């Protein structure tokens, strides 16, 4: 055991300077201590599990404080009815992006459920305020329900490891289905009849890309060429 030549404090083996007076420690009789673990940590490391709640807290304040200021100003001076939709949008954004940070290990299916439920609640609030002309039940709700169902099917299918090509094919298929749902609901709502035009064009594009990814998955030579060419 060594002692500081300046103040006499007992020193650990890995000390390179006295912790009390900061005098350099030089002992020629001891072996080199370069590879030994320092007696005191040099860097502060915060676990990721504590970073996420803190990040959620800070971002929540960033959303909450402007919202409260807007509510006070709107109540006292402006009286603008649009503000309630802006605040509702902030709530939806909080549930979508910040609420999962509070979980130690988010469950994708539960997260998707909360996202869909919050969005439908926001649309229902819009309908409750009397600003709806029928599009909430005619377009918004069917679209959100279909998107929620597709997301759950994708999560169930993704439980097993899938290749990038297979994931690309699944995403393209989901986009194609959503295109049909959106066009059907909008044509029935606005035109009062079922009319499908844009979805067929989207189908041609998606099917062409899906065939490409399927061939890419089956051909080892083509897959190797793509990996070398695009560094994937």
C-alpha positions in Angstrom: 0.0 0.0 0.0 1.3 3.5 -0.9 0.9 6.8 0.8 0.8 10.3 -0.6 4.2 12.0 -0.2 2.5 15.4 0.3 -0.4 14.8 2.8 0.2 11.2 3.9 -3.2 9.8 2.7 -3.4 6.1 2.1 -3.7 5.4 -1.6 -5.3 2.7 -3.7 -3.1 0.8 -6.1 -4.7 2.2 -9.2 -4.5 5.8 -8.0 -2.5 8.0 -10.3 -3.1 11.1 -8.2 -3.9 11.8 -4.5 -7.7 12.1 -4.1 -7.2 14.7 -1.3 -4.4 17.0 -2.6 -4.2 15.9 -6.3 -0.4 15.2 -6.0 0.8 12.8 -8.7 1.5 9.3 -7.5 4.9 8.0 -8.6 6.2 4.7 -7.2 9.0 3.2 -9.3 9.0 -0.1 -7.3 5.4 -1.0 -8.3 4.5 -2.5 -11.7 2.8 -0.5 -14.3 -0.8 0.2 -13.5 -1.9 1.3 -16.9 -4.2 -1.8 -17.4 -5.7 -1.8 -14.0 -9.2 -0.6 -13.2 -9.2 3.0 -11.8 -10.1 3.3 -8.1 -12.7 5.9 -9.0 -15.0 6.1 -12.1 -14.1 8.7 -14.6 -17.4 8.7 -16.6 -20.9 9.0 -15.3 -23.1 6.3 -16.9 -26.9 6.5 -16.6 -28.8 3.3 -17.3 -31.1 3.4 -20.3 -34.1 2.4 -18.1 -33.7 5.8 -16.2 -33.2 7.8 -19.4 -36.5 6.9 -20.9 -38.8 8.2 -18.0 -36.6 11.3 -17.8 -36.9 12.0 -21.5 -40.7 11.4 -21.3 -40.9 13.9 -18.4 -39.0 16.6 -20.3 -40.9 16.2 -23.5 -44.2 16.1 -21.6 -43.3 19.5 -20.1 -42.5 20.8 -23.5 -46.0 19.8 -24.6 -47.8 20.7 -21.4 -46.5 24.2 -20.7 -47.4 25.7 -24.2 -50.8 24.0 -24.0 -51.6 25.6 -20.6 -50.4 29.0 -21.9 -52.6 28.7 -25.0 -55.6 27.7 -22.9 -55.2 30.7 -20.6 -54.7 33.1 -23.5 -57.6 31.6 -25.4 -59.9 31.8 -22.4 -59.0 35.4 -21.6 -58.5 37.0 -24.9 -59.2 35.0 -28.1 -62.0 32.4 -27.6 -60.9 30.6 -30.7 -62.8 27.2 -31.0 -59.9 25.7 -33.0 -57.7 25.5 -30.0 -59.5 22.4 -28.6 -58.5 20.4 -31.6 -54.9 21.5 -31.3 -54.8 20.4 -27.6 -56.4 17.1 -28.7 -53.7 16.7 -31.2 -51.1 17.2 -28.5 -52.8 14.5 -26.4 -52.7 12.1 -29.4 -49.1 12.8 -30.0 -48.3 12.2 -26.3 -49.9 8.8 -26.3 -48.3 7.8 -29.6 -44.7 8.9 -28.9 -44.2 9.5 -25.2 -46.5 7.0 -23.4 -44.4 4.0 -24.6 -41.3 5.6 -22.9 -42.9 4.9 -19.5 -42.9 1.2 -20.1 -39.8 -0.9 -19.3 -40.5 -3.1 -22.3 -43.3 -1.9 -24.6 -45.7 -4.5 -26.0 -46.2 -3.7 -29.7 -49.8 -5.0 -29.8 -50.8 -3.0 -26.8 -49.1 0.1 -28.1 -51.0 -0.2 -31.4 -54.3 -0.7 -29.5 -53.7 2.5 -27.5 -52.7 4.4 -30.6 -55.9 3.4 -32.5 -58.1 3.9 -29.5 -56.7 7.4 -28.9 -57.1 8.4 -32.6 -60.7 7.2 -32.6 -61.4 9.0 -29.4 -60.0 12.2 -31.0 -62.3 11.7 -34.0 -65.2 11.1 -31.7 -64.4 14.3 -29.8 -64.5 16.1 -33.1 -67.9 14.6 -33.8 -69.1 15.5 -30.3 -68.2 19.1 -30.8 -70.7 19.3 -33.7 -68.1 20.0 -36.5 -68.6 16.6 -38.2 -70.5 16.2 -41.5 -70.5 12.4 -41.4 -66.9 11.8 -42.4 -65.9 10.5 -38.9 -68.1 7.4 -39.1 -68.0 7.2 -42.9 -64.2 7.6 -43.5 -62.2 8.0 -40.3 -63.4 5.1 -38.2 -63.3 2.4 -41.0 -59.8 3.6 -42.0 -58.4 3.5 -38.4 -60.0 0.1 -37.7 -58.6 -1.4 -40.9 -55.1 0.1 -40.2 -55.3 -1.3 -36.6 -56.2 -4.8 -37.9 -53.4 -4.7 -40.5 -50.9 -3.6 -37.9 -51.9 -6.5 -35.6 -51.6 -9.0 -38.4 -48.2 -7.7 -39.3 -47.0 -7.9 -35.7 -48.3 -11.5 -35.4 -46.6 -12.4 -38.6 -43.4 -10.7 -37.6 -43.1 -12.8 -34.4 -40.8 -15.1 -36.3 -37.6 -13.7 -38.0 -38.3 -12.6 -41.5 -36.0 -11.5 -44.3 -35.9 -7.9 -45.6 -37.5 -9.0 -48.8 -40.4 -10.7 -47.1 -41.0 -7.6 -44.9 -40.9 -5.4 -48.0 -43.5 -7.6 -49.7 -45.7 -7.5 -46.6 -45.5 -3.7 -46.3 -46.3 -3.3 -50.0 -49.3 -5.6 -49.6 -50.5 -3.6 -46.5 -50.2 -0.3 -48.4 -52.2 -1.8 -51.3 -55.0 -2.9 -49.0 -55.1 0.5 -47.2 -55.4 2.2 -50.6 -58.4 0.1 -51.4 -60.0 0.8 -48.1 -59.5 4.6 -48.3 -60.7 4.8 -51.9 -63.8 2.7 -51.2 -64.8 4.7 -48.1 -64.2 8.0 -49.8 -66.1 7.1 -53.0 -69.1 5.8 -51.0 -69.1 8.9 -48.8 -68.6 11.6 -51.5 -70.0 9.9 -54.7 -72.6 7.7 -53.0 -71.3 4.7 -55.0 -68.4 2.3 -55.1 -65.8 3.5 -57.5 -62.2 2.0 -57.7 -59.7 3.7 -60.0 -56.6 4.9 -58.1 -56.3 1.6 -56.1 -55.9 -0.3 -59.4 -53.0 1.9 -60.4 -51.5 1.4 -56.9 -52.0 -2.3 -57.2 -50.0 -2.5 -60.4 -47.1 -0.6 -58.8 -47.2 -2.7 -55.6 -47.5 -6.0 -57.4 -44.5 -5.2 -59.7 -42.4 -4.3 -56.7 -43.6 -7.4 -54.8 -42.6 -9.6 -57.7 -39.2 -8.0 -57.7 -38.7 -8.7 -54.0 -39.9 -12.3 -54.3 -37.5 -12.9 -57.2 -34.7 -11.2 -55.1 -35.5 -13.6 -52.2 -35.3 -16.7 -54.4 -32.2 -15.7 -56.4 -29.0 -15.9 -54.4 -26.9 -14.4 -57.1 -29.3 -11.4 -57.5 -29.4 -10.9 -53.7 -25.6 -10.9 -53.5 -25.4 -8.3 -56.3 -27.9 -6.0 -54.6 -26.1 -6.4 -51.3 -22.8 -5.4 -52.9 -24.3 -2.6 -54.9 -26.3 -0.9 -52.2 -24.4 -2.1 -49.0 -27.4 -3.8 -47.4 
